[in-house]
Amino acid sequence: MKIKKKDKVRIIYGKDKGREGKVEKIYRKTNRVLILGMNIYKKHIKKSEKMPQGGTVELPRPLDVSKVMLICPKCAKSIRVSYLVEKKKKFRFCKKCKSKI
């Protein structure tokens, strides 16, 4: 997966298209990322000891990685990521401005 935790990403598909946020959590098995404040869904909760009133709660759900693009910190554009190997170290780099990420 070319996107890591705390990367700034832009959503390119869905109801939040065009919005930007930081990756909070990565789910490698399902190939999804959780972006705080994006892809919000409402969940109805029954009355319980935790929530004596019950009601609706807004929760963020994870998005598929194919629906987000990384934003380059240098050129501030949404980019495709490529890898570069230098001295036995692997780096991600921007395909537009050719800078290391």
Secondary structure as UniProt FT lines:
FT   TURN            5..6
FT   STRAND          8..11
FT   TURN            15..18
FT   STRAND          20..27
FT   TURN            28..31
FT   STRAND          32..35
FT   TURN            36..37
FT   STRAND          40..45
FT   STRAND          55..60
FT   STRAND          63..64
FT   HELIX           65..67
FT   STRAND          68..71
FT   TURN            73..75
FT   STRAND          78..79
FT   STRAND          81..86
FT   TURN            87..88
FT   STRAND          89..94
FT   TURN            95..97
//
